[in-house]
Amino acid sequence: MTRILLFFLATLLSASLLFAACKSADFLYTRDGKIECGGDGEAIILVNNPQAADPSFAELAAFIKADPADAREYIEDGPNAYVCADFAEEVHTNAETAGIRAGWASIRFTGTKVGHAINAFETTDKSLVYIDCTNGRSLKEDTEDAPSWDTVAYIEIGKRYGILHIEQVESAPYDYYAFQYGFYTDCEKARLEYEVLLNIYNEEVNDYNGEVDGNVYTIGSAEEKRITTWKERLEQQAEYLNQLEEKLGKYWYESEFSSHIVEDIYIHW
């Protein structure tokens, strides 16, 4: 009886190994063996260029900004569905065609079965860089006229998923730090402070306009000096806010998953 059981287990093991060996090399598989698919239900297939090479970050940024993938409309359902998996597949194909080695990466988040797909690039000067070109214009009203959705993704296991526009990362004076998760949180904090200051400024401008509207002030009078001082202070605040906006960028980009905690990420090269 023991020999029969051992033989049966060995047969099952052999069959399991045979099944694993028969998986198509063209398909991408999740950790639990499921095929990665796009919005239309078709399997994601990566076409690699054997001549492709790792880029510098400057080369990668130039390619990403020129690549048209992020201009596509995000379509969640229907026969023309086009979701994050499709965006990442298109960027991968375009990069490999351009001679840039690219990865297709799947992200799992804590507490949800919904995942996300982005791209990964091993740069020659900034190590591993994640790129998310998924169009998220429908997420925020103030990004509807954004010129592009070419973003650098910031990923740290156990922390929220974050993105910054690639030009903001390019212009950062911190070099390597600009690719660390702490840089993203610093930018997020600065953006929140900017929005608070902007709201205070706008409220004060409304108060100023309401007070001076229709009034005439005698030059040299106490009231004229008060209004002039007030105006000069508002002008200084406006200049400071403009400098902050130039540093932070006109738009604050958020992903559909910006509130999600990253559980793990798996890169297919």
Secondary structure, DSSP 8 states (H G I E B T S, - for coil): -HHHHHHHHHHHHHHHHHHHHTS-TTB-B-TTS-B-B-TTS-B-B----TT-B---HHHHHHHHHH--GGGS--B-SSTT-B-HHHHHHHHHHHHHHTTB--EEEEEEETT-S-EEEEEEEEETTTEEEEEE----GGG-GGGTT-S---EEEE--TTSB-EEEEHHHHHT-TTGGGGGSHHHHHHHHHHHHHHHHHHHHHHHHHHHHHHHHTT----TTSHHHHHHHHHHHHHHHHHHHHHHHHHHH-S-----TTTTSBEEEEEEE-
